[in-house]
Amino acid sequence: MERIKAIESIVNQLDDELVVCNIGFPSRELYSVKDSPNHFYMLGSMGMASSIGLGLAMAQQRKVIVFDGDGSVLMNLGSLVTIYNQAPENLVVVVIDNECYGSTGSQCTYASTVNLGEVAKSIGFKNNFKFSESDEINFQTVLEAKGPVFVHFKVKAGNADVPIIDMTPQEIINRFMEEIAD
């Protein structure tokens, strides 16, 4: 399964959850699949999607879904330790693992030799799910689990041919801040 199909299969099962999406192509793919004021598209700060999601989950009650990448999580493994210890019940971290840095030229990550789901288990994540391209995605089970939840989703490498996000960073943040202020 391609990353865009994984994103699409999840967002089509969401209602009013807040979504923080990793930089580059994942944000562009989410934007092209289903744009929403509930979505925060990161345009920089690689490795920080899970940390931003943690802060957001701790600041309010709505369910927060983070779409992160294997390269970003490997860049900031400390975020998983912090998430586990802060234990927000409304946070779901979805690591879409294509074993490469898709937005910077598809250089290989070490996700081919490190099982990120096992890393999450070793940190202490109790609700730990794994999906692969052959799985039917029932995300409702994930949404019903008490957080923090870790989802490891293996996908094929590659980026969808989608346009850039036609909003400025200021427009993205302003729209998102208005959404969470309600």
Secondary structure, DSSP 8 states (H G I E B T S, - for coil): --HHHHHHHHHTT-SS-EEEE-TTHHHHHHHHH---TTEEE--S-TT-HHHHHHHHHHHSSS-EEEEEEHHHHHHTTHHHHHHHHH--TTEEEEEEE-SEEGGGT-EE-GGGTS-HHHHHHHHT-SEEEEE-TTS---HHHHHHS-SSEEEEEE--S---------S-HHHHHHHHHHHHH-
